[in-house]
Amino acid sequence: MKAYSGDLRAKIVEAVDKKEGSLRQIAKRFKVSLTFIWLLIKRFMATGSIEPKPHSGGKQAKIGRDHEDILKSIVEEASDMTLKELCDEFGCRAEIKVSRSAMCNKLKKLRLTKKKKTFYDPRQDREEVHRKRAEHFKMISGLNPENVIVIDETGTNRILFKKHGRGVAEK
């Protein structure tokens, strides 16, 4: 939340000093909380200042700069890990338990964003592969499709590979 302006703070202190009503009435008049007025007056009496305190910086991240190399090495080794898998692996290596949201925030900060993987193998463009493919199609071209039975040996319809991985975003 943004701090109240110095002008508003000065008006509140002046209203309290002139006893223009009870603290509750002044809070209602300036549309602020009673606690805010009470703390403002207390601070003004102790220090003479009505300026807002500087921002304290917030909570420190569990995954610090000293752990970035561990996280980068995990992503390089297995870029298609889910956030939960990354958290578990990071917990084993760094001995720090982190949440999925903390992991996601750190990955974004390191620009290790989720990327769609391509399933193109450049080896399929080799001359030997083209030759074998042509031989195979030549062999099956004479078959009658009504006489062909296709057997699915996997026995499953589940996806056997992950479609996404992590990598450094291009600039």
N, C-alpha and C positions, 0 to 999 in steps of 0.2 A: 504494500500500500504506500502511496506517495505521502510524504510528510505535509502537514498543514502549513500554509504560508506564514511568513513572519508577521505580516499585517494582521491576519486573523488572531495569531497568538497575542500580539500586542493589544488588540481590542479586548480579548478575553481577560488578560491581566488587568487592564484598565477598568473593565466592568467589575471585576472582583474587588479591586482596590477602592473603587467608588461605592461599593456595596449596593449595586443596582438590582440586587435580588439574591436569592439563595443560589448555591452552586447548581442545583437542579434546574432552576429557572434560567440561569445563564447558559447551561448546557443545551437546554431546549431552544433558547433564543438563537444561539449560534450553530445549532444542529451538529453538536459534537457529543461525545460520551462524557458522563460525569467523571469517569476514571481519568480521561484525558485532561480535564480541567484540574482535577486534584493533583495529578503528577506534574502538570505544567506549573502550578502554583508552588508545589513543593520544590521543584527544581529552581524556579525563579528565586525563592527565598534562600536556597542553599548556595547558588552560584551567581545569581544576578543575571543569568542568561535565559532567553526564551527560544534560542535557536534549537533546531532539532539535533539529536545526537547523530553522529555519522553512522553509516550502515556498518554493521559488525561483520559482514562477509558471508554469513550463512554457514551451513553445515559442510564440513570437509568431505570430499569424495573418498570412498573406500579404495577405489582403484587410483592410486597416485601415479606420479610421473615415474617413480622407480619400478612400477609394475607394467609400464607400457610395453617394454621389450618382451615380457612374458606373453602378454596378450597378442602382440604382433606375431610372435613365433607360433602360437596356437592357431591363429587365423591362416598363416602361411602353410602350415602342415595340413589343415583340414578346413578349407574355406566354406564348405557347405554345412557346417555345424549349425544347429538351431541355437537360439539364445540360451535355452536351458542346458544344452550340451556344453556350450561355451562356459557358462557359469560353473558347471560341475568340474570341467577340466581346469579352469582357472583356480577353482577352490583347491583342487589337488596339488597344483604346482605352486601356487602362491600362499596356500594355507589361509585364505581369506574367503569367507562366504559372502557372495554378493547377490543382489536381486537381479532379475531379468531387466528391470528398468534401468538400474545402475549400469549394467553391461551395455544396454542399448545406447545410453547417453555417452558412455566412454567411446564406443565404436563410432558414433557420429562425430565426436570430437576429433578422433583420430582419422576421420574420413574413410573408415573401413565399412562402407555402405553395402547393402545387399545388391547383388548383381544377378541378372538372369544368365544362366550358364548356356553355352552353345554345345550342341552334341555333334559337332562336325569334326571328323577325324581327318586331318590332312593326308594321312596315309592312303585314304581311299582314292586319291587322285593318281596314285602310281600306275604305271603302264601295266605291271603284272596284275593288279586288281582289275583293271579294265578288260584285260585279256580273259581272265577267269570268269568274269561276269558275262562277257559275250559268249563264252563256251557254254555256260550254264543256261542262258536264255535260248541258245541254239538247240540245246538238248531238250528243254521242256516245251519248245514251241510246237512240237508235233503232238503233244498230249491233248486229249479231249478233256476239257474242264469238267464235264459231267462224271468222268471216271477218277477224278482227283479227290482224295480225302486229306484234309488238313488236320493234323493232330497238334493240340497245344500241350507241350510237355511241361510247361511251367506250373500248370494247375492253379494258377492264381491270376487275378485281374489287378492286383496291387501294383503301384508304381515301385519299381525296384531301384530307382535312383532319385537323387534330389535335384530339383530343377533350378535351385538358386544357390549362390555362394557369396562370399564377401570378398571385396577387393578395394583397392585405393581408387577413389574417384578421380577421374581425369579432369584437369583444369581447363 
